Amino acid sequence: MFAFGSAMAVEALTSASRSSPLAVLFRSGEKGFVAVEGRVIGLDTVDVTVEVCRILPAPRSDVPSGLRGEVSMSRPEE
């Protein structure tokens, strides 16, 4: 979480091989979920690993759009 979690995420992404699931997901443009784990010693992050990496499923059509977590980008009429 916070700055160290962001640093771990960046480290995982920059050190991922081109054929790794993380790199493939990042290049795909799909919505995904990635969880990284590591340790913080002083101000350093160490032992950073990708624990979960997967594409998120498409929203279900039987769920009302307001409950899918979608955000409308349109502006209200003035």
C-alpha positions as CSV (number, residue, x, y, z in Angstrom):
1,M,0.0,0.0,0.0
2,F,0.9,3.6,-0.3
3,A,4.3,4.6,-1.7
4,F,6.0,1.3,-1.0
5,G,3.2,-0.6,-2.8
6,S,3.5,1.6,-5.8
7,A,7.3,1.2,-5.8
8,M,6.8,-2.6,-5.7
9,A,4.3,-2.5,-8.6
10,V,6.7,-0.4,-10.7
11,E,9.6,-2.7,-9.8
12,A,7.5,-5.8,-10.8
13,L,6.5,-4.3,-14.1
14,T,10.0,-3.0,-15.1
15,S,11.7,-6.3,-14.2
16,A,9.1,-8.5,-15.9
17,S,10.3,-10.4,-18.9
18,R,8.5,-9.6,-22.2
19,S,6.7,-13.0,-22.2
20,S,5.6,-12.9,-18.5
21,P,1.9,-12.8,-17.7
22,L,2.3,-9.4,-16.2
23,A,3.9,-7.9,-19.3
24,V,1.4,-9.6,-21.6
25,L,-1.5,-8.2,-19.5
26,F,0.0,-4.7,-19.5
27,R,0.4,-4.7,-23.3
28,S,-3.0,-6.2,-24.0
29,G,-5.0,-3.2,-22.9
30,E,-7.4,-5.4,-21.1
31,K,-8.7,-4.6,-17.6
32,G,-6.8,-6.7,-15.1
33,F,-5.9,-7.4,-11.5
34,V,-2.3,-7.7,-10.3
35,A,-1.2,-8.3,-6.7
36,V,2.5,-7.9,-5.8
37,E,4.2,-8.9,-2.5
38,G,7.5,-7.8,-1.1
39,R,9.2,-6.6,2.0
40,V,10.3,-3.2,3.1
41,I,13.6,-2.8,4.8
42,G,14.4,0.8,5.7
43,L,13.5,2.6,2.6
44,D,14.2,-0.3,0.2
45,T,11.7,-2.8,-1.3
46,V,13.1,-6.3,-1.5
47,D,11.9,-9.8,-2.6
48,V,9.2,-8.3,-4.8
49,T,7.1,-11.0,-6.5
50,V,3.9,-11.1,-8.5
51,E,1.4,-13.2,-6.6
52,V,-1.7,-12.8,-8.8
53,C,-2.1,-11.6,-12.4
54,R,-5.3,-12.0,-14.4
55,I,-7.6,-10.4,-16.8
56,L,-10.9,-9.2,-15.2
57,P,-14.1,-10.7,-16.7
58,A,-16.3,-8.5,-18.8
59,P,-19.2,-7.0,-16.9
60,R,-22.3,-9.2,-16.7
61,S,-25.2,-7.9,-18.9
62,D,-27.8,-8.9,-16.2
63,V,-26.3,-6.5,-13.7
64,P,-27.6,-2.9,-13.9
65,S,-24.9,-0.5,-15.2
66,G,-25.0,1.5,-12.0
67,L,-23.8,-1.5,-10.1
68,R,-21.0,-2.6,-12.4
69,G,-18.5,0.0,-11.1
70,E,-18.7,2.0,-14.3
71,V,-18.3,5.7,-14.1
72,S,-20.1,8.0,-16.6
73,M,-17.8,10.5,-18.2
74,S,-20.6,12.6,-19.7
75,R,-21.4,16.0,-18.3
76,P,-24.9,16.9,-17.2
77,E,-26.8,19.3,-19.4
78,E,-26.6,22.9,-18.3
